[in-house]
């Protein structure tokens, strides 16, 4: 059976992020970068400019005056949120196509839901910046897109087994494909040069064993995915994987806060629709 590296080697749909996305990621990781550097890169992509201006003028930012220049838009979004917008725009086309056994569109909605929930949990529960966890949420299941292209028939077999309760999704994937989407997604995101904390969270988001630090990006991602599953924002219907014991205890301690997050999620998704909805 093929390894995760073998599967990634065959992946041709979007082996690398487009030039603009790579450059923006590099700028975010460079302490010497200025807003002018970002503006110079963004203006090379007309579609991205349009999305950026629409986002800044949407309810997500709630600005009182309309922003009409790239420079001002970059200032309002900030560097890491701009990186996320570029990543979302670059990935959007990958999540298209639908069939009975595997829906890329449902996967995109699931990923967007997990990303928004991750940001809410990071900010509201842990008082942390939510930008890296948002990025982790958007890309955490990217390995499923790779598997769908390279081993579509085997992925559908894994999905069928998962729905029938024959194991976790990871177990069913390994049996049918020889690899799993967490490992494949980790390797692809590593090729893209995404932050280390994001890479670790992609690789570990289905692991039952977690570190003691429930505020880590990987833990927040698991919490968000669990809540998304409870609310039926899932790409593949099947048994809901339980949280690791330490995360279960954490949720019990903060249950009132999590109930408010669940209550507020639809409103946050409506505000953030410019981040994940297609123009079609």
N, C-alpha and C positions, 0 to 999 in steps of 0.2 A: 504493500500500500504506500501511496505517496506521503512524504512528510510535508509539514507546513511550508518549508523552503521550496519543495518541489512544486507545490500548488501555486505559490507566489511567483515562481519563475515562469509559469505558464500564463500568468495574468497579464492581459494586454490592454484592457479597457482604459485604465488610468494608472499605469505603473508609477508615474511620478505626478505630483501636483503641478499645475501650470506654473510658468515662470513667475507670474505676479505673486502667487501664493507662496512659493519658495522664498522669493526675495523679501516679502513682508515678514515671514517667519524669521528669516535671518536678521532683519532689522530689529525685531522685537527682542531677539537674544543678544543684541549689540548695545551696550550701555552708551555708546557714543552717538546713537541714532537720534535724529531730530525730527520734528513734525514735517519739516520741509522734505526730508528724505522720503517719508511716507507719501507725501503729496506727489512727488515726482514719479513714484512707481504707480500709484493708483490711477493717475490721469492717463496712463497708457492703455487702460482697459475701459472702454465706454460703457459696457454693460455693468461693470462693477461701480463705476461712477454713479450711474443711475440708481443702482440698488442702495448705495451709500447715502445718497441725498434723500431717497425715499425713506430709508430707515431713520435718519436724523430728524426728518420732519413728521415722523409717525408718532402715535400716542406713546410708543415705547420710551421716548425721551421727553415728551410733554413740554416742548419748548414753546414759548409765547410768540416768538418771531420766526419766520421762515428762513431757513439757511439755504443759500444758493451757490456757495462756493465750496470747492473741494477742501481748501485750507481750513475753513471754519468747521466743516463736517468732520475732518480728521481730529481737530482739537476737541470737539464735543464727544466723539466716540472714544478717544484715547487709543493707545497703541495696541493693547492686548485685545480689546473688543474689536478693533479693526482687523486684527489677525483672525479672530473668530469669524467675522463677516466674510472675509476672503476665503477661509476654509469652507464655510457653508456654501458659498457661491460656487466654489470649485467642485464640491462633492455632489451638488444637487442633481446633476445629470446622471450620476451613477445610480441613483435610487429611483429609476423609472422602470416600468414593466410590471405586469401582474399576471398571476395564474392561480389556479385553485390551491396548490400546495405551498407556494412561496410568493409573497407579495412584497416587492421592493418598496412600493409606495407605503404600505403599512409599516415597514421597517423604518422608513424615513420619518413618519409621524411618531413612531416609538422613540427613535433617536432624539428627535426634537423635544419630545415630552421629558425624556430622561435628562437632556441637557438643561432645560428650564428648571426642572425640579432640583437638579444638582446645584444650580446657581442659587436657588431659593434656600436650600438646606445650608449651603456654605455660608450665606450671608446671615440668615435668620437664626440658625441654631448655633453656628460656630463663630459668627462675626468675622468671617474671612472673605477676601476678594473671591468672587465667583467665576472669574474668567477662565482659569485653567480647567476647572471642573465642568464648565459649559463645553469647552472644546472636547474634553474627555467624553462627555455624554454624546456629542454629535458623532464622534468617530468610534465609539466603543464596540459597535457591532459591524464595522466595515469589513471584517473577515467574512461575514455571511455573503456580502456582495461578491467578493473574490471567489468564494466557493460556488456561488450560483453560476458564475461564468465558466469556471474551470471544471467543476464536478456537479453540474446541476442535477443530474439524475440521482446521484448518490445523496445529495443534500435533501432532495424530496423524500428519499427513503428514510433519512434521519429524522426529518420533520414528522413523517407518518409514525415512526416508532415513538417519538417523543410525545405526540398527541395521544398515543395508545398507552402511555405510561410505562414504556419499556426501559426507562432510564432518564437521566437528565439530558438536556440537549447536548451538552458537551460529550457525554458518554455515547449518545446515539450517533453523533458526528464521527467520533473516533472509530466506532465500529463500522460505519458505512463508508467513510471517506478516508480514514487513516490519520486525520488531523482534526483540529477544532478551530472555530472562528476566533477565539481569544488569542491563540498563538499566531494564527495567520494575520490577524489585524495588528497585533503587536509588531510583527516583522515589517508589515507595510508602513505603519506609522513611524517606525524607526528609520526606514528608507526616506521618509518625508522630512525627517529632522525635527519631529515634534518634541516638546519638553519631556524630560525623563519621568517626571511624576505622572504625566499623561500616559506614557508608554507602560509604566508599571500598572496603572489602574486598568488599562485595556487588557493586559495579560492576566490580571487577577480578579476580574469582575465576576467570575463564576466560582471562585474558590470559597470553600466553606470555612477555611482557616484564615483569620485576619490578624493584623497586629493589634496591640492593645490600644493604639491611638485611633479612636473612632472618627477623628476629624480629618484623617488623611483622605486624599482625593479618591483612592480606591474604595474606601469605606463609604464615602458620600455617594459614589457611583452605585454601589450595591444598594444602598438605602433608596436612592432615586429609582433604580430599576424595579425594586420590590414594590414600591408605591405605584409606579406606572402599571405594573402587572395587576395589582389589586384593583386599579381603576380600568383594567382591560385595554390599556394602551400597549398592546403587545404585537410583535411581528408574527409570532407563531403561537397559536393557542395551545396550551398544554398545562401540565401541573406546575403550579407556582413554586419555585425553589425557595426553601426557607432561608431566613437570614442566619448568619453565624451567631452563636450565643451572645457574644459581647454586643453585637448590634441590636439583637432582640432586647437585651436589658436596657440599652441606651434609649430605644424607642419607648419602652415602658416608662422610663423616667421622664421623657419629654413628650408624652402622648398628647398633651393639650396643644403643644406647639405644632406637632405634626398634623393634628386635625385642622388647625388654621391654615397650614400650607396646602393641604388637600382642598380645603374650601376655596382658597385663593388661586389655585392652579388654573382654572378656566380663564379667569381674568388676566393672569400673567401671560397665558398662551395667546389670548386675543391681542394683548399689547405687543407681543413679540412676533406676530405673524409675519412681519416683513423679513424676519430672520430665516424663516423656514418655508414659507409658502412659495410655490412656483408662480411665474407670471402667466402660465397657461390657464 
